[in-house]
Amino acid sequence: MVDGPVVTVRGEAYREVDPEVARFTVTALARDRDREAALTRLAERAAAVRVLLDSSESSIDRRETGDLRVRPETRRSGERIVAWHGSVVTTVTVSDFTALGELMLRLADQDQVEVAGPWWSLRPDSPTYRQARHDAITDALQRAREYAAALGAQVTELIELADEGGTGQPMMARMAFDAGGAAAGGQPELELDPQPQGVHAAVRARFTISRPVLS
């Protein structure tokens, strides 16, 4: 049982920091009237993507291959197969942003390859999340003290502290091709603007306070 007056407050914190990692996807595609031919082309193009990624291994933190799809294309009327489509997706994670644009362009230059992204984010164990939570607790305590001071009282004890969650949203990059290099016969350049990541934390806290001075 709580003895004495209680004040309940909500503490919040918002931090905006640079991203720590970027992810993008590379999709190898193939289409042919013959199923075996389509599968062979898909395997060859996926292998070419793998070779290119192998050559850039020092710039890559992680890569995962998944979402393999092979499907028939049929005529609108009936089930007659007119072609086979195949695709395989590789997700690439990098933290070396200086090599990111060049790597994406090299992959996009492969035959029948689609590149999407990047998506910027923080690492799951980023200290930014912990700092935001600490700041939210500090904010809650400061608010409680301000309410208590307005009543001529002081915060005396913490009764309850609850995490009300927070957010940290991955964000898409702004991408721009520099055509100047290509026009001059050089390699095209891809400029990437890493977008700051917003991290929000919130807590609910209950404190006991000394007897207010209301007179």
N, C-alpha and C positions, 0 to 999 in steps of 0.2 A: 504494500500500500504506500502510495506516494504522500509524503507529509509536506504540505506547503503549496504555494502557487506553482503552476506549470506554464511554460511557454513552448509552443510548437512552431517551428519554422522550416522553411525549405531553403536549402542552399544550392546554388548553381554555379557552374563554371563553364566557360567556352574558350577554347584555345584553337588558334589557326596556325598550322605548322606545315613545313614542306613535306611532300610525300617521301616515303622510304623505299617503296617498290613500285614497279609498273608491270602490268600483265597484258599480253596480247595473244591473239589466236592466229594460227596458220592453218589454213584448210587446203589440202591437196584434192583436186577434182579430176574426174575422168568420166567420159561418156563414149559409148560405142554400141553399135547394133548387136555385136557379139558379146556375150557375157564374159567369156574368158579374156577377150581382148580388153574389155573395160577394166577387169580386175588386174590384168598385167600392167596397163597404163597407170592405174592407181598405185600399184606397188612401186613402180619405177619413180613416180613423182613424189610419193611419200619418202622413198629412199633418198631422193635428191634433196628434199627438205632436211632429212636427218644428217646428211653429209654436211650441208651448209651450217646447221646448228652445231655439229661436232667441231667445225672449224672455228666457231665463235664460243667455244665452251667456257673460256676464261671470263667472258662477259655475261654469262647466264648463271643465275642462281638455281633455277629449277625448270624442268620441262616435263610435261605429262602428255602422253598420247591417249586419246580416247574418242568416243563418239564416232565409231566406224559405221558407215551406212552404205548399203548396196540395195538399190531398189529398181524395179522395172518401170519403164515408161510404156503405157498402153494407149491405144486409140480410145477416143471418147466413147465409141460404141464397141462393146465387146471387150475381150481380154487379150487380144492379140498384142504381143510385146513388140514394140518398134525400136527400143533402145534400152540400154542399162546405164544407170548412173551410180557412181561411187564417190565417196568422200571420206576423208579421215582428218580429224582435227587435233592439233597439238597446241597446248597452252604453254606459253613461255613466260617465266618470271625473271625480271632483271632488277638489279639495284644500281648498276652502272649506267646512269642516264646519258653519259657522253657518247656511248656506243649504240644507244637505242635506235636513233633515227636511221643510222647507216644499216644496222642489222635488219630493220623492218623493210627498208628499200631493197636490200639484197634478196630477201625472201619474196617480196612482191614481184621481183623481176623474173622469178621462176615461171615456167610454163604451167598454165592452169592452176595457179595458186592464189588463194584469197587471204589477205591479211586484214585483221580487224583489231582496233584498239588504238593506243593503249588505255588501260584503266589504272588510275593512280590510287594508291592506298598506303596505309601504315601497316607495319607488321602486327600480327595479333598480340604479340607480347611487347609492343612498343611502350617505352616509359612514359610517353605522352598521355596514355590512358590513366596510368597511376597518378601522374601529376594533376590531371584534371579532377580526379576523385578527391585528391588531397585539397585542391583549391575549393571544391564544392563544400567540403567539411569546414574549411576555414571561413567560407562565406556564411554557412549556417551559424557558426559560433559568433561571428561578428554581428549578424542580424539579431541573434538572441540577446547579446550584450546591449545592442542599441535599444531594443524593446524594454529590457530591464532598466536601463539607464533612464529612459523616459518616464519610468514609474518610480524612480528613486531607489531602485533595487539592484542587485547583482546576481549574475548567474552563479549557481552553487554546485550543480551536479548534472551530469548527463544521465538521462533515463533510457532513451531509445535512439538508435541511429539506424536508418533504413536506406538502402540504395534504391533509388527510383529509376535507375537505368540511364543510359546515354546513347549517343550515336556517333558514328564515325563513318561517313559515307564515301565509298570509292567514287572517283570522278573521272570523266572522260577527258582526254587531252584535246587541245586545239592543235590541229595539224596544218602545215602549209608546205607546199612544194616550191622550191626555188628553181625556176626554169632557167635561170641564167647559166648555170653550169652545163646543162644539157644542150643549150643553144650553142655554147662555145665548144661542144664536143667532149665536155667533161662529164663526170658523174653527177646526177641530180642530187640535191641536198634536201633533207627533210628537217624542218625546224619544229621542235616540240616545246611547248610551254607547260611544264609540270604545274598542275593546279594545286594550290594550298588545300590541305585537308582540315575540315572543321571537326573538332571533337567536343562533345557536350556531355557533361556529367551532372547529376542531380541527386541530392540526398534529402531525406526528411528526418528532422531531429527534434527530440523533446528534452527540455531542460527544466530543472527546478530552479526557482529564483528565491531570493530572500523576500521577506515581507515588504510589499510596496509602501512607499510613503505617499499617501494620496492627499494629504492636507497641504 
